[in-house]
């Protein structure tokens, strides 16, 4: 009897210990990756010295806000009143990120990510390491945008980090993009954000089409396996799988996205409104993602190390 009890106790211990251990490894790996946002050779050609860029505080625009792409979307602002995360702000930012010439305005793009970080943080501390990773990359791109001097060819065009394509052209001319080794170029950093945006695009689209009883963790895992897993090690993939199990259920997710906290009879209507807004937001994100993908592909940068 004692032997059976010990065996059962041991099984329970390992059932608990293995997920915790894997998650601990995930946090450790995340802590190892974050410092890469600090390193830069200040003597490199055209490279600014980067300081204090991972505070998570959004930086202001360089100069005045660009007129093109400026779109206000307030019709759904009544959703999620009083909440830090409001999905209509994601929609506004990504809608305004695209100009009539299919250029991506970098600051609008980063503002969209500022709101997505709030979304990640609202899902709980278990995936908080992801938002910290994203904040570091957002800060790096903003610091590059503030500190990069324009070359002689760019003087008339102004800010070389104003749009995605101007950033690519500037960094290629300045020799900041390394196709063989890791670097802290804006192109490489934004590529990581681009891949993560694909993950959230797929996840949010799946949530908008989900039914009652669907697992948010399962939907997020499918999106992760398609968009991000190919770029991660086996150990990191296993750890992420464990972390995603702890995502909120579908009802809580719609409370986060749509503010569904009213009387029971009102919840159905608010969820329908939330689905519509979620669909529009996913379309805006998809448009930005596709244009960004085209730019990276045209410059042969989809596989930057």
N, C-alpha and C positions, 0 to 999 in steps of 0.2 A: 504493500500500500504506500509506504514511504517512497519507494522507487517511482511509482506512478505519479505521486504528488510532485516529486522533484522534477520529473520529466515535464509535467504540465506547467509547472512554474517556470522551468527553463524555456519552454516554448513561448509562454507569454512574454518573458523577458526579451527574447530575440525579436518577437513580433513588434514590440515597442521600440527596441533599441535600434534595429536596422533603419527604419525610416528617419529616426532622430539623427542617427549618425550620417546618413546620406545628406540630410538637410544641413547639418553642420558643415559638411564638406562643401556644399553649395555656397554657404555664406563665406567660407574661407576662400573659395575660388573667386567669389565676387570681390572680396577685399583685396585680393591680389591684382585684379584687373583695374580697379579704380585708379591707382596711382599713375597709370599710363597717361592720364589726362594732364599731369603736371609737367611732364618732361618735354623739353624743347631746347635745341641748341640755339642760344641767342645770337650766335655768330653766323648762323646759316644765312644764306642770301635771301633777303626779303622776309626773314622770319622774325616776328616780334618776340620779346620775352613775355611769357605768360605768367601772370600772378593772380591768385585769389579768384580763379574763375569757376570754382565748383561750389560756391556758396548756395546755389540754387535760386538766387535772386535774379529775376529777369532784368536784362540790361535794356536801357533805352535805345531808341534808334539813333543811328549816326545822322545828324542833321534832322530835317523835318521828315515826317512820315510820308512815304510816297503816295501820290494821289491814285495811281492805277491800282486796281485790285481792292481798293478800300470799299468793303461792303458791310453794311450793318444788318444784322439779323436779330430782331427783337420780338418777333411774333410769338416765339415760344419761351420768352424769358420768364414768364410766370411759372414755368416748370422749375422745380428745385429751388424755389426762393429760400434764401437763407443758407444755402449749401455752398461749400467751397467749390465743389465740382458742379458745373452746369454745362450740359452737353451742347446747348445752343452756341456757347462760346467756341467750342471745337468746330462746329459748322461754320461760324463766321470767319474764324482764322483761316481754315483751309480753303474756303470759298475765295477769300481775299488774297490768297497766296498766288493765284494764277492770273497773269495778265492776259490782255487780248492777243498778245504775240506768243502765248503759251510759254512764258517765262515763269520761273518759280522765284518769288520774292523771298529771300532767305529769312528776313525778320518775321514775316507773316507765318512762314513755315515753322519757325522756332516757337512762335506764340501758340500755334496749334499744339505743339508738343508740350508747352507749359501746361495746357489744359489736360492733355492726356496723362501727364504725370500726376495731376490731382486725381484723375480717374484711377490710376494704378494704386495710389495711396489709399483711396477710399475702399479698395478691395481687401485691405487688411495688412498687417505687418508681415505676414508670411512671405509676401512677394515685394516687400519694401526695398530689398536690395536692387530690384530692377529699376525702380524710380531713381535710386541714388546713382546708378550707372548712367541712366539717361541724363540726369541733371549735370553730371560731369561733362558729358559730351555737348550738351547745350551750352554750357559755360565756355567750353573750349572754342566752339564755333563763334560765339559772340566776342570772345577776346581776340580772336583772329580778325574778326570784322572791324573791331575798334582800332587794332594796332597795325594793320597791314598798310604799308606805303604803296601808293600807286606807281607803276613804272611809267617811263616817259610816254609809252604808247597808250597808257590808260589815263593820263592826266585829264584829257578832255572828257572822258567817260565818267570820271568821279570814282565813287566807292567800288573797288574791285570785288567786294563781297556783297554787293547789292542783290544779285541774282545767282541762281545756281550755275548757270552757264558762264557768267562773268567770273565767278570764283574758280571754276574749272580752268578757264583760259588763263587767269592770273597765275594760278599755282603751277600749271604746266610751263608757262613762260619762265617763272622764277625757279623752276627745278625743285619744287617742294613735294611733288608726287613721286613716291618711290614704288615702282611696280614689282620689286623683288623683296623688299624688306619693309617691316612695319615702320610707319612714320606718323607724326601727329599733324598731318595735313588736314585741311578742312574737308577735302574730297574723301579721304579715308574715314574720317569721323562721321561725316554725314551719311556715308554708305552704311555704317552700322545702324544709324537712326532709320535709314531707309528700309533696311531689312526688318527692324523691329516694327516699323509702321505697317509693313505687309502682314506681320503677325496679328496686330490689333485690327487691321482691316478685315482679315478673314474671321477673326473671333467675333467682332461686333456684327458682321453680316450674319454669321451663324446664329448669334443670339437673337437678332431681329426676326429670324425665320423659325425660331425654336417654339416648342410646344410645352405646356405644363408638364412637369416631370422630367424634362431634359436636364442632364447634368452640365452645369457650367464648366466644371473641371474637365469633363470629357470633350466638350466643344473647344475649350481653350487648348487642350492637348493636341487635338487634330490640327488646329491652326498652327501651333508651335512646331509640330512635326513637319508640316509643309513648308513653313517660312524660315524657321530659325535652326531647327535641329541639324540640318546638313552642315552647319558651320560650327557646331559645338562638339566637344569631346564626348565619348561614351559616358563618362562619369557625370559630366554636367547634365547630359540629357536625362539620366536616371534621377538626378537630384531635382531637376525641374519638374519631372513627372510627379515626384512626391509632393513638391510645393503646391502644384496646381490642384491637388486633391482638396486642399483647404480653402478653395475659392468659395464665396458665398453661393447660396442656392439661387434658383432663378427668381423667386419672389423678392429676395433681398437685392438682387442685381437690378431689377426694375425699380425698386425703391431708390437705389443709388442714381440710376439714369433718369428716371421720370418723376421722382418725388411722390410715388404712390403711397400716401400715408393717410388718405382721407377715409371717409366711411366706406364700408364694404361695397355699397351699391355704386360708388363712384370709381372704384379701382379699375373696373373693366374699361371705362372710357379713357381714363388716364393712361392705361397701358396701351390702348390703341393709339393715342396721341404720341406716346413715347416711341412706339414702333415706327410711326411715320417719320418722326424726327430722327430716329436712329438710322432709318433707311436713307434719308437725305444726307446725313452726316457721313455715312459709309460711301455714298456716291461722291461726295466732295473729297474724301480721303483717297478714294480710288483714282480720281482724276489726277490729283497731285502725285500719287504713287506712279501712275503710268508715265506721266511726263518726266518725272525724275528717272525712272527706269530707262527711258529712251535716251536721256542725256548721258547717263553712265555707260550705256551700251555703245553710243556713238563715239565715246572717247576711250573705249576699251578698258573701263574701270570697274566692271562688275565683280572682278575677282581680286581687288587690291588686298594685299596681305595685312 
